[in-house]
Amino acid sequence: MGECIPFPSEIRTDDAPLIPEGIYQLAYVYHSTFMFMGRQPKVAIFFRVVDPGDNFGIVLPAYYNVIKFIGKPEKSGSFKVAKKSSLARDYCRVFPAELNPRLDRLPISKMSNVIIQGTVRTVEKDFNQREIPEAVRYSRVKTIELYRL
């Protein structure tokens, strides 16, 4: 019989982790609202990799534009999204049975009850489209959907 490999007991939260690109099983950790460059409201959703292996426990962000904040920007902050936004579409991919979700009350924390399949990409260019040196590249979640067996 094969040897069992134990899962790591701690959650790895490197500042800007880099893992191989691909499709991973993810679990929701938390979300946070913030203002990007002082003018674009955004939400960052943090997911933990739950696939067994070297990347288990690594926390990666997914970034989305929002229309406005409801309240102030903070951890678990409220926001409103556009109907055609990436976040609204990804949310509906995760919860396809939920018809016409309220875009000003999108319950992101509901993702903590499901395993999500996410596409992870390496960020290779900065906001000015300049090449990022390999030593400081990092990974982020590009798209999400409900994990299906």
HELIX and SHEET records of a PDB file:
HELIX    1   1 SER A   86  VAL A   94  1                                   9    
HELIX    2   2 ILE A  108  ASN A  113  5                                   6    
HELIX    3   3 GLU A  134  VAL A  136  5                                   3    
SHEET    1   A 5 VAL A  59  ASN A  65  0                                        
SHEET    2   A 5 GLN A  40  VAL A  49 -1                                        
SHEET    3   A 5 GLY A  22  PHE A  36 -1                                        
SHEET    4   A 5 ILE A 116  VAL A 123 -1                                        
SHEET    5   A 5 TYR A 138  LEU A 146 -1                                        
SHEET    1   B 2 LYS A  68  ILE A  70  0                                        
SHEET    2   B 2 SER A  78  LYS A  80 -1                                        
END                                                                             
